[in-house]
Amino acid sequence: MGEGIVAGLLRTGLVGKEDLLVCDIVPERRGHLSETYGIKCTGDDAEVVRRSDVIILSVRPSEMANTLVSIREALSREKLLISIAAGVTTGFIRRGLGQVGVDLVRAMPNNPCTIGEGMTALTAPEETPVQRLEEAERIFSSVGRTVRLEEYLFDAVTGLSGSGPAYVYLFIEALADGGVKMGIPKNIAVALAAQTVLGSAKMVLETGEHPAKLKDLVATPAGTTVAGLYELEEAGMRAACMGAVEAATKRAGEISAR
């Protein structure tokens, strides 16, 4: 995810390569990032914090506590700290930083951010100035769309847009398998299914119409589409999707660091 953000920042020109400094503890990853994007890399996270105005923490949730300890001495009040660690609350980060005061934003991006089509939810504690939240929005707008939400909804965000790409990939696979069952070659069936999902999603976003209305425009009386929709309803697709979001939300709450 961190690499996807780097690529988005450079692709949109929001920052120049000379203004980026990335930390990775794996030498091979540092070599890859430096060679691919022409950016400076280091293995010292405190160095990144000292030399940067905006710091994005793209670490595993299990590594967050140790990371906060290692960087807190290098932080200062004028810096902006953005965390994209799933399940790690701003309260947990504040406690990990101790007495260090810093503007803090929590972000929940998803997998399609790596190709510039992501969805990122953003939140911040009350003491974080709104201008800092707007700064974070500009950063994540370079890799897709953004929304602001209260932090108590972030487990649900994880269950919906965080885990959602996996549900969509499964749907694309199943849709394509249906085409194969009906005789379409596999590679063509996958392309048909994927482009259909992409186009349908863009219709929802760009028209602003409710998905139900767009669905009804496709489903003509006694036609092919309504026959297919009937099968999906009979199989409980709607309830299954809602249940998946609920299950993922509950799991996010169970493993979160609060």
Secondary structure, 3 states (H helix, E strand, C coil): CHHHHHHHHHHHCCCCHHHCEEECCCHHHHHHHHHHHCCEEECCHHHHHHHCCEEEECCCHHHHHHHHHHHHHHCCCCCEEEECCCCECHHHHHHHHCCCCCEEEEEECCHHHHHCCEEEEEECCCCCCHHHHHHHHHHHHCCEEEEECCHHHHHHHHHHHHCHHHHHHHHHHHHHHHHHHCCCCHHHHHHHHHHHHHHHHHHHHHHCCCHHHHHHHHCCCCCHHHHHHHHHHHCCHHHHHHHHHHHHHHHHHHHCEC
